[in-house]
Amino acid sequence: MATRQLPFRVDTSGMIFHAILERPPVPPVRINPEVPPKLEEIINKALEKDRNLRYQHAVDMRRIAAFEA
């Protein structure tokens, strides 16, 4: 929603799964320069490959967003 694009542009579901597991997404600010730095930080953490570094629950993401607002 912040970029109006999917994080990976590929043709098949197999390629999507591979990209999700192996490739870093394009930074949101490169797609949409108006994305605020904190929102980009939240997006990047949500898309983190290492599950231990990602938000563990949706409420964690909500807390960060509400705290920064």
Stockholm file with secondary structure:
# STOCKHOLM 1.0

chainA/1-69         MATRQLPFRVDTSGMIFHAILERPPVPPVRINPEVPPKLEEIINKALEKDRNLRYQHAVDMRRIAAFEA
#=GR chainA/1-69 SS CCSSSCSCCCSSHHHHHHHHHHSCCCCHHHHCTTSCHHHHHHHHHHTCSSTTTSCSSHHHHHHHHHHHC
#=GC SS_cons        CCSSSCSCCCSSHHHHHHHHHHSCCCCHHHHCTTSCHHHHHHHHHHTCSSTTTSCSSHHHHHHHHHHHC
//
